[in-house]
Amino acid sequence: MLKRVIIPLTLLMLGGCVAKPVAPPKPSLVDGNGLPPTAMINHLAQRIVTELVKQNDALRSDQPIVVTTPVMVGDMHSSNALAQQLQQGLMISLHSFQFNVVDLNLADGLQVTADGDFILTRDWQKLSKDLPVEHLLVSTMSAVTNGMAINTRIVSLSNNRVVSASQTFVTQKELANYMQPSEQIVSQNGILYRQASPGMNEVRVLGDGK
């Protein structure tokens, strides 16, 4: 019996052989240095998806896939600005490889208001109840002293099997608008610690609400 995502989703049967998606144009900068913050995240997403395509052993380009919001490895239930922007970049990169990307945030109906016309929502009660989804792209992020390690995998909903995986690292300097070096004085479990200099603890992710 197929598993379901948090909201009810109708799963399609798996079958056929793996299709090789058409590769998009290569990024103009190999390492992404010098790119503005948003462009750097998109470049990071492209690196991740390129590796996922290389490692893929089951997902066909016509099978629906949902990109979930990346989470910190020690907290699976909250997000931050880096994670939310990376999610958008991963969706764009997967689509550039001609995968069948499903946008989970489309509401059942258009909401017309004085402030504008809206269709995107994060209210699960307003989401479509019958989206055919067979695979999920999930990511965990782990902060270290000089940046962020990001582990990404594509998982089959039929059996929880990992059909592709990627591991990458981005430095704090590459995404300075999203990460800052740790302070010289840090708090851990209610106790203040003074380091010899700033940046000796794991980087601080901006916009994580902590």
N, C-alpha and C positions, 0 to 999 in steps of 0.2 A: 504494500500500500504506500503510495507516494506521500512524502511529507509536504507540508504547506508552509508558506511564509507566514508572518504574524497575521497579516490580513488574508482572507480566503483567496487563494489563487488556484486556478484550474491548471494542472500540469499535463503537458503533452507527453506521449510515449517517445522514448529515445529510439533511434535507429539509424541505419545507414553508416557511411564511412565519413571520416573527417575530411572536410574541404579545406583547401589552402587559400585563405583570403588574399586579395591583392594588396601588396605592400604599398603604403602611401609614400610620398616623397620624403627623402631623408631630411632631418632638420639641418639648417644651414650652419649651426654651431654645434660641434660635437659634444662639448661639455656644458653648454648653456651659459657660460660665463658672460657677463655683460648684458644679459636680458633683464627687462623690467620684471617686478615681482610676479605678476600674473602670467606673463609669458614664460618665466622660469618654471612655474608650476606645470604649465602645459607641456613644457619640454620634459620635465620629470615624468609626467604621465605617459608621454610618448615612449620614454625609455622603458617604463614598467610594462606597457602593453606590448612593445616589441619583444621583450623577453618572454612574456606570457604566450605570444604567438609561437615563438620558437619551441617552447616546452609543451605546448598543447598536444594532447594525444587522444582527444575524444570530441571536443566541442566543434560542431559544424557552424559555419557562418550563418546558416538559416535558422538556427535554434535560438529562441528568445533568451536574453540574459539581462539581469538587473544588476546595476552597480550600487552597492550599499555604501553608506558613509564610513570612511575609515575611522577607527577608534584607537585610543591609547591602549597598549597591551595590558596595563594594570587597571583599566577602567573601561568596560565594554558597553557602557550605557550613556556616555556623553560625547560631545563633539567640540570642535574648535574651528577657528577661521581657516587654518591650514587644511584640516580634514575636509571641510565643506568645499573649498576651492579645488582640492585634489580630486574629489568625487566628480565634479563637473569636467575636469580635464580628462579623467579616465573614460567618461562617457564619450567625449569628443574623439579621443584617440581610438577607442574600440570601433566607433562608427567609421573613422577614416580607414580602418582595416576591413570595412564592409561587414561587420558583425551586426546581428539583429538586436540592437539595444532597445530595451523597454524603459520608458520614463515612468517610474512608479508614482510620481508626485502629481500626475494629472487627475483633477477631480472629475466626478461623474458629469458635472454640468458647469457651464460658464456662469460666473458670478458677475453681474453687471451692477456697478455702484457709481456714486457721484465722483469717487476718486479714480475710477478706471474700471476696465474689464479684466477679470482675473480667472485663471484656470488652474494655476499651481496651488497646491496645498500640502501641509504636513499633518492635517487632521485625518487620521486613519478612517474615521467614520464617513468621510466624504470621498474616499478613494474608490476606484472601480473595483468591483468584487470578483471579476472573472478575467483576470489577466493571465494569459498562458506563459508561464515562466518555468524553464527547465534548469537554468544555471544561475548562480550568483557569483559576483566578483566581490570578495571581502578582503579588507586590508587592516593590518594592525601596525601601529607606529610605536617605536621605542626611543625615548629621548636619551642621549648620551652627552658627554661633556662638550662636544664640538658639533653636534648636529642631530639628525634623526635617521634611525634605521627603519625602513618600511618593508614589511613582508606582505605580499599580495598573492592570492590564489583564486582560482576559479573552481567552484564546488558544484557537483551535480546534486540536485535536490532529490533525485530518485534513491540515492544510496549514500549521500554525504561524501562521495569519492572526490578527491582532489584531482582534477584533470590537467591542471597547469599551476605553476608556482613561480614567483619571482621575488628576489631580494635585492634591495638597492639602498643607497645611503645618500643623503643630501646634507651639506654642511650648513651651519648657522649663517655663515656669510653669504651663501647663495640665496637664502631666504630670510634676510635680515628683517623684512617687514612682517614676518610671521613667527620668528624665533629670536630670543635674546639670550645672551650669556647669563649664567646664574649670578646673583648678587654675591658680594663678599660675605654678607651675613645672611644665612638661610635658616628657615625653621623646619624642623623635622620632628613629628610627633609631639609638638608643643614645646620643643626645646630649641633655643637659638644656638647656632654654631657659627663661629667666625673662621673663614678660610684665609689662607695666606694672601690670596688675591681673588678678584672676581673671575668667574668662568671655570672654577674648579669642580663644580657640581654639574649635573645634567642641565641642558638648556631649558629655558622657560618658554613654553608655547603661548603666544598671545591669543587672547580671545577664548580661553578655555574656561572662563568663569570662576577660576580659583584664585 
